[in-house]
Amino acid sequence: MAYTEAEARRIVVEAGQKLLAEGLVARTWGNVSARVSESRFVITPSGMAYDTMTEEHLVLVDGLSDAWQGPRKPSSERGIHADAYRLHRDVNVVIHTHQDLASVCSTAGRPIVTDHPLLGGRIPCAGYGLPSTDKLRRAVARELAAFPGSPAVLLRSHGALCLGRDMAEAFAAAAALEAVCRQLLESVLPPALAGTAAPDLGKSRRLGNAFCLTLGGEDRIWHLHDPRLTGPAALHAAVYRAFDVQAVTHWRGRHTVVVSRQGRTLRPLLDDLAQIAGADIRCIAPQPSQITRGLWAHSAVLLAGQGALCVGNSPEEAAVVARLLEKGCLARRFADAVPGCHPLEREDALLQRMIYVTQYAKRKG
């Protein structure tokens, strides 16, 4: 049974907060909807943070006409939600996630056979299409129609779609999907190499013509042109002198360190990494003279054998870059172990990065 509009709005706001709390999305990625009639549903607006979203921000959409009512533009993926409700009459909640392990497994571009009782025996995988395109919508609709018993669909190199008669069922499907993907990854990936710890190069935030570097649990303020700059301080200073960023963090996640030891450029296998970090994440020597080349038009650079430097317009943004880089490096390791995985087409990655930088990243609300 569909919800009243008031119920649907409450459910969607709660689901958005739950997506963040459970780590199924980062920032404003993903989207949530709840059905209010045979063809109408309430959905999250485009590009708005879940932690500031209220019921009044949500958009009422007619899935047949694509007409909508609300103070903001609805999610650009609303067509996928409309198809899910049209093809699954018993579904009342749809969530599109960027959950880490399912996203990584989606890069293989093939279904996952499973005996998990909640997943219908087979998790289909929709063919690749750029986000918000008719190509992606058609690919997802084909899998929704072909596998009516599956409450989850992988979206190749992007994420997952999870369905339920209510919010609890949709989130249960997301959790089950992540558990199955964890088993798959553990079965094909070698353990991270022993001794993957890298020396800490610290994190910092800009203070005008200076920056505060946190290293070894201590804070120290440095001027950008201090002649005494050496080591990690010199590395951070080089970033601030070359780029208009507000925060730098040295990321030493397990998968990122492993990939940094390969000494090669990381071409993203996942849309969100291409968007937020760039189309080809270079691996450079951890030296100030290499920073400009490595970070030009990018938000992350691998440091040979030592993880990565991630930058942003706030410490929170730099942390999101680091999180998505870790997922992207796990995808790289998965691709090295599983035939059929391949990076995004360079043109697609460049286009997504350009759109993110020029449009999406500039949104404030």
PyMOL commands that set and color helices and strands:
alter all, ss='L'
color gray80, all
select helices_A, chain A and resi 5-21+50-52+55-57+78-87+100-106+134-146+167-188+231-242+254-260+271-276+288-295+315-337+346-358+360-362
alter helices_A, ss='H'
color red, helices_A
select strands_A, chain A and resi 31-35+40-43+59-62+68-69+93-97+112-113+122-123+125-126+152-155+159-164+203-207+210-215+218-223+247-251+283-284+300-303+307-312
alter strands_A, ss='S'
color yellow, strands_A
deselect
rebuild
show_as cartoon
